[in-house]
């Protein structure tokens, strides 16, 4: 019966919710230099005297010339080299003192200093002076200088210069030439004052003569607008505005390419159309791209005129020739998946979803790649699709990316906007698939694969909530007499030569890409030249369908279109499934090919090299059959639940709140009877975070994620009570001397250091059936986020959703895992064909 297909088991009611308290762990103290108390305080107080005198002089001079001047002061705090700065003590929200940004600043050798920019409102100039004076002359109850951690951590203080607000690559630092920049503003979103503040900021821009776009992106306590200015204008803006938090380079979308070649004849289309079966479906893929020419005969059944949309009516809706037909090529793959297979087979081709197109790129002859805020443009595109399709499940497919703004994984305004859109205020979540971005020149391809490992995934592919799609390739056959002596650049199953990676990202950022799909290959000639060939690319629908019906597409664009088709299949099969669950099933069904592990040189006995494996191929290549169905020897549970990560204690202090404990219906007796037969257990946890944008750091209260979730599993032989006490301090008796046993972390292939990144966590372990027999207690619990740490934003008690996927799989062919569990939960077995 192993070839039978069964619907996955959705589990409800096997959950208990308890109060959660994080077990105490051995966290180290911050690294702060020792100081001579008298000498250090005197030096800092002298600095403040000079700064306030300088500020007064500048204010008087500007007043005499009748030039507007901001009310408050921007200060720059600097740590000692390779020491920490106690940034959480640099802000007092009640007094209006705000921490604006934090950045690591390289100094001599391999040393770094931490620089924090702080805003001091008028009338609060004495705030830090008072702290230093207390440090100088007063002691705590323990006999330590008051405010010692903060004051000792400060190496220097100065009036903030433009450098203090620049949080992007220093190579892009403003000069005398006007460029487009993102101005990140510190706004009051709590009292809904952001639009008034933005309007006031725009008036200052107009007075200075700084061009700006009308668009804006709003995050909690942050707004982003796009301005066109030079260095002197930015400095003047700093002197006039009290709203600034940081500047970054403006972003523009990458260009497109295409290799045009007519591959087939009109009769192919006629034959395929006769074999189409269009089923009633509530699922659509929305292609956010250069527009789609839906007059193509193969696209007409999928995309009607009402769903060919645009962000700007002046741009039109069609796929303009200058865009190389990219949107129409994406639509062909998104609609049909493997178009070549559909054409060649004589079988019926079932179309279980339709398409929607939103043009988010202008025609080149209208404006030279306008530097709009791309997060806002993307939001407008999604809004138009939703207005047109109010009751439809939409999967968003976007292969428009930028080489600027990825910055080793740091969130950008664009990726942050994607996270905002996907989170959807926690009630209107969206599934967005984004291409990882490409290497697109022969000079780069000649250095394959080393160049791919140091070429970063493009913006906004660093989005935490979106599914970022990379590319591998199975294409290695070219039957062309003109290319004798040429060989495929990548071996079958290896990384596509086009695909970028996140190997160079800092370890704290999410694993990207999440998964990989076919992206095509290249040919290497006898003279080591690199060239494309249509046989190594993917067939799709051509924009110029009246001239030739087919064209080819490759790279992560092609991979993303395939991934959206894959996601739509899951959405159709399970109409009530959440976007978080679709994302989880795609990752959960994925695996690495042997060629991938060989290419990276992975040793599964050592966890270290797996980080590069993940950051090159993500979790691998998804398997549609495993994503859609269980079988007798491969059983999948799905949980869709809501949790309240944080709450208030009796003293109204924000604390962690709930832990979810699952006791899954488990085929324990069957597993015990299987003895030493190997069994694979896999767990995937997926949720969407609300982003807290801005360069304010990644610890203390200014985390990017609103909350985090983690999973854990009881060890073999560990009962439910012992498991609860091990992972939850609140489950222990007061003053109980509980000795936690081993965590069982060594059994997982990836381990917590590799999997606990971002908002999507997946891991597996392989053991004997007997070892797995008692491992059916699973916990989902919260970790810290800004919802708790920034309680004044009013989101401490928010609830949120998550999806949990758990599967058991064995190579044994004569077991009935699925039937056994189905009988336990007393649901009739439904067999699909």
VENPE-V322415 format. One record per residue. N is the residue number from 0. SS is DSSP state (h for helix, s for strand, l for the rest). PSI is psi as a letter, one per 20 degrees, with the letter a starting at -180 (999 if undefined). NEAR is the number of other ideal C-beta (glycine too) atoms within 10 Angstrom. Layout:
<<N & SS & PSI & NEAR> <N & SS & PSI & NEAR>>
This chain:
<<0 & l & j & 14> <1 & l & h & 14> <2 & l & i & 7> <3 & l & q & 15> <4 & s & p & 13> <5 & s & q & 20> <6 & s & q & 19> <7 & l & q & 22> <8 & s & o & 19> <9 & s & p & 15> <10 & l & p & 19> <11 & l & q & 10> <12 & l & i & 5> <13 & l & k & 15> <14 & s & p & 17> <15 & s & q & 11> <16 & s & p & 13> <17 & s & r & 16> <18 & s & q & 14> <19 & l & p & 27> <20 & l & p & 17> <21 & l & p & 16> <22 & l & q & 15> <23 & l & p & 7> <24 & l & r & 5> <25 & l & m & 4> <26 & l & q & 6> <27 & l & q & 5> <28 & l & q & 7> <29 & l & q & 13> <30 & l & o & 11> <31 & l & p & 19> <32 & l & q & 15> <33 & l & q & 7> <34 & l & q & 20> <35 & l & o & 9> <36 & h & g & 15> <37 & h & g & 10> <38 & h & g & 9> <39 & h & g & 20> <40 & h & h & 21> <41 & h & g & 13> <42 & h & g & 15> <43 & h & h & 22> <44 & h & h & 16> <45 & h & h & 10> <46 & h & g & 18> <47 & h & g & 16> <48 & h & g & 11> <49 & h & h & 13> <50 & h & g & 18> <51 & h & h & 16> <52 & h & g & 10> <53 & h & g & 13> <54 & h & g & 18> <55 & h & g & 11> <56 & h & g & 10> <57 & h & g & 13> <58 & h & g & 15> <59 & h & g & 11> <60 & h & g & 11> <61 & h & h & 15> <62 & h & g & 11> <63 & h & h & 8> <64 & l & j & 7> <65 & l & l & 6> <66 & l & p & 12> <67 & l & q & 13> <68 & l & p & 14> <69 & l & r & 20> <70 & l & g & 9> <71 & l & a & 19> <72 & s & p & 20> <73 & s & p & 23> <74 & s & q & 24> <75 & s & p & 19> <76 & s & p & 25> <77 & s & p & 19> <78 & l & r & 24> <79 & l & q & 20> <80 & l & p & 17> <81 & l & k & 14> <82 & l & r & 17> <83 & l & q & 16> <84 & l & p & 23> <85 & l & m & 21> <86 & h & h & 22> <87 & h & h & 15> <88 & h & j & 17> <89 & h & j & 22> <90 & l & q & 20> <91 & s & n & 16> <92 & h & h & 13> <93 & h & h & 7> <94 & h & j & 12> <95 & l & j & 16> <96 & s & o & 18> <97 & s & p & 20> <98 & s & p & 25> <99 & s & g & 28> <100 & s & q & 24> <101 & s & p & 23> <102 & s & q & 20> <103 & s & p & 11> <104 & s & o & 15> <105 & s & q & 11> <106 & l & a & 13> <107 & l & q & 6> <108 & l & c & 8> <109 & l & j & 8> <110 & l & q & 12> <111 & s & q & 15> <112 & s & q & 18> <113 & s & p & 22> <114 & s & p & 21> <115 & s & p & 24> <116 & s & p & 27> <117 & s & q & 23> <118 & s & p & 22> <119 & s & o & 22> <120 & l & q & 16> <121 & l & p & 11> <122 & l & i & 11> <123 & l & k & 15> <124 & l & h & 17> <125 & l & i & 12> <126 & h & g & 15> <127 & h & h & 26> <128 & h & g & 14> <129 & h & h & 10> <130 & h & g & 19> <131 & h & h & 23> <132 & h & h & 15> <133 & h & h & 17> <134 & h & h & 24> <135 & h & h & 18> <136 & h & i & 12> <137 & l & q & 10> <138 & s & q & 12> <139 & l & r & 11> <140 & l & i & 5> <141 & l & j & 5> <142 & l & j & 6> <143 & l & q & 11> <144 & s & p & 19> <145 & l & q & 16> <146 & l & k & 21> <147 & h & g & 17> <148 & h & g & 16> <149 & h & g & 20> <150 & h & g & 23> <151 & h & h & 20> <152 & h & i & 24> <153 & l & o & 25> <154 & l & h & 19> <155 & s & q & 14> <156 & s & q & 19> <157 & s & r & 16> <158 & s & p & 16> <159 & l & p & 22> <160 & l & r & 13> <161 & h & h & 15> <162 & h & h & 14> <163 & h & h & 26> <164 & h & i & 25> <165 & s & o & 22> <166 & l & j & 22> <167 & l & a & 21> <168 & l & p & 13> <169 & h & h & 9> <170 & h & h & 6> <171 & h & j & 14> <172 & l & q & 13> <173 & l & q & 21> <174 & l & b & 10> <175 & l & i & 7> <176 & l & p & 7> <177 & l & p & 17> <178 & s & r & 15> <179 & s & p & 19> <180 & s & q & 26> <181 & s & p & 24> <182 & s & o & 26> <183 & s & p & 26> <184 & s & q & 23> <185 & s & o & 21> <186 & l & r & 24> <187 & l & n & 13> <188 & l & i & 15> <189 & l & g & 14> <190 & l & j & 7> <191 & l & l & 9> <192 & l & j & 12> <193 & h & h & 20> <194 & h & h & 12> <195 & h & g & 12> <196 & h & h & 18> <197 & h & g & 19> <198 & h & g & 9> <199 & h & h & 14> <200 & h & g & 24> <201 & h & h & 16> <202 & h & h & 10> <203 & h & h & 17> <204 & h & g & 21> <205 & h & h & 11> <206 & h & h & 12> <207 & h & h & 18> <208 & l & k & 9> <209 & l & p & 20> <210 & s & q & 13> <211 & s & q & 18> <212 & l & q & 16> <213 & l & i & 11> <214 & l & q & 16> <215 & l & q & 21> <216 & s & p & 23> <217 & s & p & 18> <218 & s & r & 23> <219 & l & o & 19> <220 & l & j & 24> <221 & s & q & 24> <222 & s & q & 23> <223 & s & p & 28> <224 & s & q & 22> <225 & s & p & 24> <226 & s & q & 24> <227 & s & o & 16> <228 & s & r & 23> <229 & l & a & 16> <230 & h & g & 15> <231 & h & h & 14> <232 & h & h & 19> <233 & h & h & 21> <234 & h & g & 14> <235 & h & h & 19> <236 & h & h & 24> <237 & h & h & 18> <238 & h & i & 15> <239 & h & h & 18> <240 & l & p & 21> <241 & l & j & 22> <242 & l & i & 23> <243 & s & q & 24> <244 & s & h & 26> <245 & s & r & 24> <246 & s & q & 24> <247 & s & r & 23> <248 & s & q & 21> <249 & l & q & 23> <250 & l & q & 24> <251 & l & q & 17> <252 & l & q & 22> <253 & l & q & 18> <254 & l & r & 12> <255 & l & r & 20> <256 & l & r & 15> <257 & l & q & 20> <258 & s & o & 16> <259 & l & p & 14> <260 & l & p & 16> <261 & l & p & 13> <262 & l & h & 17> <263 & l & r & 15> <264 & l & r & 11> <265 & h & h & 11> <266 & h & h & 8> <267 & h & g & 18> <268 & h & g & 18> <269 & h & g & 10> <270 & h & g & 11> <271 & h & g & 19> <272 & h & h & 13> <273 & h & h & 8> <274 & l & j & 14> <275 & s & p & 15> <276 & s & o & 9> <277 & s & o & 13> <278 & l & q & 9> <279 & l & p & 5> <280 & l & q & 17> <281 & l & j & 14> <282 & s & p & 19> <283 & s & q & 24> <284 & s & p & 28> <285 & s & o & 28> <286 & s & o & 35> <287 & s & o & 28> <288 & s & b & 28> <289 & l & j & 29> <290 & l & r & 28> <291 & l & p & 34> <292 & l & n & 23> <293 & l & j & 23> <294 & l & i & 15> <295 & l & p & 25> <296 & h & h & 14> <297 & h & i & 24> <298 & h & h & 23> <299 & h & h & 12> <300 & l & i & 15> <301 & l & h & 25> <302 & l & o & 26> <303 & l & r & 13> <304 & h & h & 9> <305 & h & i & 9> <306 & h & j & 23> <307 & s & o & 24> <308 & s & r & 22> <309 & s & q & 20> <310 & l & h & 22> <311 & l & o & 16> <312 & h & h & 9> <313 & h & i & 10> <314 & h & i & 18> <315 & l & a & 15> <316 & l & i & 18> <317 & l & r & 21> <318 & l & o & 29> <319 & l & q & 22> <320 & h & h & 11> <321 & h & i & 13> <322 & h & j & 23> <323 & l & k & 20> <324 & l & k & 28> <325 & h & g & 25> <326 & h & g & 29> <327 & h & h & 32> <328 & h & g & 33> <329 & h & g & 32> <330 & h & h & 32> <331 & h & g & 27> <332 & h & g & 29> <333 & h & h & 32> <334 & h & h & 28> <335 & h & i & 25> <336 & l & d & 19> <337 & l & n & 15> <338 & h & h & 22> <339 & h & g & 15> <340 & h & g & 12> <341 & h & h & 19> <342 & h & g & 19> <343 & h & g & 11> <344 & l & q & 12> <345 & l & j & 6> <346 & l & r & 9> <347 & l & p & 9> <348 & s & o & 17> <349 & s & p & 13> <350 & s & o & 16> <351 & l & j & 16> <352 & l & r & 25> <353 & s & a & 20> <354 & s & q & 26> <355 & s & q & 28> <356 & s & p & 32> <357 & s & o & 28> <358 & s & o & 28> <359 & l & j & 27> <360 & l & p & 25> <361 & l & r & 22> <362 & l & p & 17> <363 & l & h & 13> <364 & l & i & 8> <365 & l & g & 12> <366 & l & q & 13> <367 & l & n & 9> <368 & l & m & 12> <369 & l & p & 15> <370 & l & l & 20> <371 & l & r & 24> <372 & l & o & 23> <373 & h & h & 28> <374 & h & h & 27> <375 & h & g & 22> <376 & h & g & 23> <377 & h & g & 26> <378 & h & g & 18> <379 & h & g & 17> <380 & h & g & 25> <381 & h & h & 24> <382 & h & g & 13> <383 & h & h & 20> <384 & h & h & 22> <385 & h & h & 15> <386 & h & h & 9> <387 & h & h & 17> <388 & l & m & 18> <389 & l & h & 6> <390 & l & k & 5> <391 & l & q & 17> <392 & s & o & 20> <393 & s & p & 23> <394 & s & p & 28> <395 & s & p & 28> <396 & s & o & 32> <397 & s & p & 26> <398 & l & k & 30> <399 & l & o & 25> <400 & l & r & 28> <401 & s & q & 19> <402 & l & i & 17> <403 & l & q & 20> <404 & l & i & 25> <405 & l & g & 28> <406 & h & m & 18> <407 & h & k & 13> <408 & h & i & 23> <409 & l & p & 20> <410 & l & q & 27> <411 & l & r & 26> <412 & h & h & 27> <413 & h & g & 31> <414 & h & h & 27> <415 & h & h & 24> <416 & h & h & 26> <417 & h & g & 31> <418 & h & h & 29> <419 & h & g & 22> <420 & h & g & 23> <421 & h & h & 27> <422 & h & g & 22> <423 & h & k & 15> <424 & h & j & 9> <425 & h & j & 15> <426 & l & i & 7> <427 & l & l & 11> <428 & l & q & 19> <429 & l & q & 20> <430 & s & o & 27> <431 & s & p & 26> <432 & s & p & 29> <433 & s & p & 33> <434 & s & q & 32> <435 & l & h & 33> <436 & l & r & 29> <437 & s & q & 28> <438 & l & p & 20> <439 & l & k & 14> <440 & l & q & 10> <441 & h & h & 12> <442 & h & h & 9> <443 & h & g & 16> <444 & h & h & 22> <445 & l & h & 14> <446 & l & j & 14> <447 & l & q & 21> <448 & l & i & 18> <449 & h & h & 8> <450 & h & h & 16> <451 & h & h & 24> <452 & h & i & 18> <453 & l & j & 11> <454 & l & o & 21> <455 & s & q & 21> <456 & l & q & 29> <457 & l & q & 24> <458 & s & p & 27> <459 & l & k & 30> <460 & l & i & 32> <461 & l & j & 31> <462 & l & p & 27> <463 & l & h & 26> <464 & l & h & 29> <465 & l & q & 26> <466 & s & o & 30> <467 & s & p & 31> <468 & s & p & 33> <469 & s & a & 34> <470 & s & p & 31> <471 & s & a & 30> <472 & l & q & 29> <473 & l & j & 17> <474 & l & o & 20> <475 & l & j & 17> <476 & l & p & 11> <477 & l & o & 17> <478 & l & m & 6> <479 & l & o & 12> <480 & h & h & 5> <481 & h & i & 7> <482 & h & k & 14> <483 & l & p & 8> <484 & l & i & 9> <485 & l & q & 18> <486 & s & q & 12> <487 & s & p & 19> <488 & l & g & 21> <489 & l & q & 29> <490 & l & r & 15> <491 & l & p & 14> <492 & l & i & 18> <493 & l & r & 24> <494 & s & p & 26> <495 & l & p & 31> <496 & l & i & 29> <497 & l & h & 31> <498 & s & p & 31> <499 & l & r & 31> <500 & s & r & 25> <501 & l & k & 29> <502 & l & h & 18> <503 & l & i & 15> <504 & l & q & 22> <505 & l & q & 10> <506 & l & i & 10> <507 & l & i & 12> <508 & l & r & 21> <509 & l & q & 22> <510 & l & p & 25> <511 & l & p & 29> <512 & l & r & 32> <513 & l & g & 29> <514 & s & r & 24> <515 & s & q & 30> <516 & s & r & 26> <517 & s & p & 20> <518 & l & j & 31> <519 & l & r & 30> <520 & l & r & 28> <521 & l & r & 23> <522 & s & q & 20> <523 & s & p & 19> <524 & l & r & 12> <525 & l & h & 9> <526 & l & j & 6> <527 & l & j & 7> <528 & l & q & 12> <529 & s & p & 18> <530 & s & q & 15> <531 & l & q & 19> <532 & l & p & 20> <533 & h & h & 19> <534 & h & i & 18> <535 & h & j & 24> <536 & l & a & 25> <537 & s & p & 26> <538 & s & p & 25> <539 & s & a & 27> <540 & s & p & 28> <541 & l & q & 25> <542 & l & h & 28> <543 & l & l & 16> <544 & l & h & 21> <545 & l & i & 10> <546 & l & g & 9> <547 & l & p & 16> <548 & l & h & 20> <549 & s & q & 24> <550 & s & r & 26> <551 & s & q & 22> <552 & s & q & 29> <553 & l & a & 28> <554 & h & a & 26> <555 & h & i & 32> <556 & h & g & 33> <557 & h & g & 28> <558 & h & g & 33> <559 & h & h & 31> <560 & h & g & 31> <561 & h & g & 24> <562 & h & h & 29> <563 & h & h & 31> <564 & h & g & 22> <565 & h & g & 25> <566 & h & h & 27> <567 & h & h & 27> <568 & h & g & 20> <569 & h & g & 23> <570 & h & h & 26> <571 & h & g & 18> <572 & h & h & 18> <573 & l & n & 17> <574 & l & h & 10> <575 & l & j & 9> <576 & l & q & 21> <577 & l & q & 20> <578 & h & h & 26> <579 & h & h & 24> <580 & h & h & 27> <581 & h & g & 25> <582 & h & g & 29> <583 & h & g & 30> <584 & h & h & 28> <585 & h & g & 29> <586 & h & g & 24> <587 & h & h & 27> <588 & l & i & 25> <589 & l & q & 21> <590 & s & q & 15> <591 & l & q & 22> <592 & l & q & 17> <593 & h & h & 8> <594 & h & h & 17> <595 & h & g & 20> <596 & h & h & 18> <597 & h & h & 12> <598 & h & h & 20> <599 & h & h & 23> <600 & l & l & 9> <601 & l & p & 16> <602 & l & o & 11> <603 & l & i & 11> <604 & l & i & 5> <605 & l & p & 8> <606 & l & h & 17> <607 & l & g & 11> <608 & l & i & 14> <609 & h & h & 21> <610 & h & g & 19> <611 & h & h & 16> <612 & h & g & 23> <613 & h & g & 25> <614 & h & i & 26> <615 & h & g & 25> <616 & h & j & 29> <617 & l & b & 29> <618 & l & j & 26> <619 & l & b & 20> <620 & s & o & 19> <621 & l & q & 25> <622 & l & o & 14> <623 & h & g & 16> <624 & h & g & 10> <625 & h & h & 19> <626 & h & h & 23> <627 & h & h & 20> <628 & s & q & 17> <629 & s & r & 24> <630 & s & r & 18> <631 & l & h & 20> <632 & l & j & 19> <633 & s & n & 19> <634 & s & p & 24> <635 & s & p & 26> <636 & s & q & 22> <637 & s & p & 24> <638 & s & p & 23> <639 & s & o & 18> <640 & s & r & 17> <641 & s & p & 11> <642 & s & q & 21> <643 & l & o & 17> <644 & l & h & 27> <645 & s & r & 25> <646 & s & a & 17> <647 & s & q & 14> <648 & l & a & 12> <649 & l & h & 6> <650 & l & j & 6> <651 & l & k & 8> <652 & l & p & 11> <653 & s & p & 18> <654 & s & r & 17> <655 & s & q & 23> <656 & l & f & 23> <657 & s & q & 18> <658 & s & p & 24> <659 & s & p & 22> <660 & s & p & 22> <661 & s & p & 20> <662 & s & n & 13> <663 & l & q & 21> <664 & l & o & 17> <665 & l & p & 19> <666 & l & m & 25> <667 & h & g & 15> <668 & h & g & 10> <669 & h & g & 16> <670 & h & g & 25> <671 & h & h & 13> <672 & h & h & 13> <673 & h & i & 21> <674 & l & d & 10> <675 & l & j & 9> <676 & l & p & 14> <677 & s & q & 15> <678 & s & p & 24> <679 & s & p & 16> <680 & s & p & 20> <681 & s & p & 20> <682 & s & p & 23> <683 & s & p & 28> <684 & s & p & 25> <685 & s & p & 28> <686 & l & r & 28> <687 & l & p & 29> <688 & l & q & 23> <689 & l & p & 25> <690 & s & q & 26> <691 & l & n & 25> <692 & l & q & 25> <693 & l & q & 26> <694 & l & m & 22> <695 & l & j & 28> <696 & l & r & 20> <697 & l & k & 14> <698 & l & a & 14> <699 & l & b & 18> <700 & l & i & 21> <701 & l & m & 21> <702 & l & q & 23> <703 & l & g & 23> <704 & s & q & 22> <705 & l & h & 27> <706 & l & r & 24> <707 & s & q & 19> <708 & s & q & 23> <709 & s & q & 15> <710 & s & q & 22> <711 & s & q & 20> <712 & s & q & 24> <713 & l & q & 22> <714 & l & r & 19> <715 & l & p & 15> <716 & l & i & 11> <717 & l & o & 17> <718 & l & r & 11> <719 & h & g & 14> <720 & h & g & 10> <721 & h & h & 17> <722 & h & g & 22> <723 & h & g & 19> <724 & h & h & 19> <725 & h & h & 23> <726 & h & i & 23> <727 & l & o & 21> <728 & h & h & 16> <729 & h & i & 15> <730 & h & i & 21> <731 & l & q & 16> <732 & l & q & 8> <733 & l & p & 4> <734 & l & j & 5> <735 & l & p & 10> <736 & l & m & 6> <737 & l & p & 13> <738 & l & o & 7> <739 & l & p & 12> <740 & l & a & 13> <741 & l & q & 10> <742 & l & i & 14> <743 & l & j & 17> <744 & h & h & 12> <745 & h & i & 9> <746 & h & h & 19> <747 & l & q & 18> <748 & l & g & 15> <749 & l & g & 20> <750 & l & r & 16> <751 & h & h & 15> <752 & h & h & 13> <753 & h & h & 20> <754 & h & h & 24> <755 & l & l & 16> <756 & l & q & 22> <757 & l & b & 21> <758 & l & k & 24> <759 & s & o & 25> <760 & s & p & 23> <761 & s & q & 22> <762 & s & r & 22> <763 & s & r & 19> <764 & s & q & 20> <765 & s & p & 16> <766 & s & a & 15> <767 & s & q & 15> <768 & h & h & 22> <769 & h & h & 16> <770 & h & h & 19> <771 & h & i & 25> <772 & l & h & 21> <773 & l & j & 18> <774 & l & m & 25> <775 & l & j & 21> <776 & s & o & 22> <777 & s & p & 23> <778 & s & q & 20> <779 & s & p & 23> <780 & s & q & 23> <781 & s & q & 23> <782 & s & r & 15> <783 & l & q & 18> <784 & l & r & 23> <785 & h & i & 24> <786 & h & h & 26> <787 & h & g & 26> <788 & h & h & 19> <789 & l & m & 21> <790 & h & h & 17> <791 & h & i & 11> <792 & h & i & 16> <793 & l & k & 10> <794 & l & j & 20> <795 & l & g & 21> <796 & l & j & 15> <797 & l & q & 18> <798 & l & q & 12> <799 & s & r & 25> <800 & s & q & 18> <801 & s & q & 23> <802 & s & p & 24> <803 & s & p & 26> <804 & s & p & 22> <805 & s & p & 23> <806 & s & q & 21> <807 & s & p & 26> <808 & s & p & 20> <809 & l & q & 20> <810 & l & i & 12> <811 & l & p & 15> <812 & l & i & 10> <813 & l & k & 9> <814 & l & q & 24> <815 & l & m & 16> <816 & h & g & 24> <817 & h & g & 26> <818 & h & h & 17> <819 & h & g & 18> <820 & h & h & 21> <821 & h & h & 20> <822 & h & h & 14> <823 & h & h & 13> <824 & l & j & 13> <825 & l & l & 7> <826 & l & p & 12> <827 & l & q & 6> <828 & l & p & 11> <829 & l & o & 9> <830 & s & p & 9> <831 & s & q & 10> <832 & l & 999 & 4>>
